[in-house]
Amino acid sequence: MTELRGVIPILNTTFTEDGLLDLDSQSRLAEHLIASGAHGLGLFGNASEGYALTGTERAAIMKVVTRTANGRVPLVVSSGHTSTATAVEISREAEAAGAHALMVMPP
């Protein structure tokens, strides 16, 4: 079991000027936060653009942040949704992708 403690900032989702995901910037942001002393990283916060991302975009961000963190800090992933079934599906996907913990707002 992973212990959660300290400061776990929610990562901003980075985009290009064209509105596409900027995965290189996402990786640099994650690395910067870890190097600055973050004790973990939060993805897709409950009041962020996480709800506007497609499943493919969420998966791409999870992949790059998981690879960048490389087990150095735990990942806490928001997996709430207005549908219970979808929240469960997103939660399972997050776990499979490397999430250590979930943030879930009840539907």
N, C-alpha and C positions, 0 to 999 in steps of 0.2 A: 504494500500500500504506500502510495506517495503522500508525504506530508505537505500540506499547503500552509504556507506561512509568509509573512512579510508583504512586500509590494508586488502585486500582480496587475500590471497595467493592461488595459484593453488596447490592442493594436488598431491603429487607423487602417482602413483599407485604402491602398494606394492605387491611383488610376493615372492613365496617360491623359494627355490633352484631348484625345479622341474618345475618352470615356471607357477605354478598355482597362483591364487589370494591368497594373505595372508590377509584375512579380519580382523583378530585380530590385525595385525600391522596397517591396514588401520584405524581401530577404534582408536588405540593408537595415531596415527599421527594426526588425526582430533582433538582428545582431547588435545594433546600437543599444537597444534596451537591455539585452543580456549583459553586454560589456559595461553598461552603466550601473549594474547591480540589481536589476529586476530579479525577483525570486521565482517568477513564473510569467507566463504570457497568456492573456485572455484574447479569445477570438470571437468575433461576431457578437459584440455586446448587445444587451437587451434593448438599448436605445440607439443603435447604430444602423448602418446600411446593411447589416447582416440579413435582414428580412427582404431586402431588395435584390440580393444576389441569387443567381441560379444555382442549382445543385452542382453543376459543372464548375462554376466559379468558386463556390465554397470548397470543393474538392481540390482545386488548383491551389488555393491559398493554404489549405491544411497541409498539402504536400510540401510546399515550399517552406512553410514555417516549421513543420516537423523536421525537415531535413536541416534547416538552419539551426534549430535548437539542439538537435542531435543528442537529446537526452540530458542536456545540461540543466534544464529547468522544466517543471511540469507545464502542461498546456491545459487551460480551462476553456471549454468551448460552449457557447450559447447554442442551445438546441431547441428552444421553445418555438411553438407554432400555434396558430389558431385551431389546428386539428390535432387531437391527441395522437391519432395514428401517424400523422406526419412527424410530430415531435418525437415519437418513439423511433421512427425510421431514421430521422436525422441524428438522434442520439446514438443509435447503433452504428451509423456511418462514422460519426465522430470517434467513437471508441475504436473502431477498426482502423481508423486513420492515425491513431496515436494519442487521443485525448486522455488525460489523467483524471479529469473531473468535468462535470457539466454544470452549466447555469441554465435552469429551466424555469420559465414563468408558466404557471398553469394556464391552459387554454381557457 
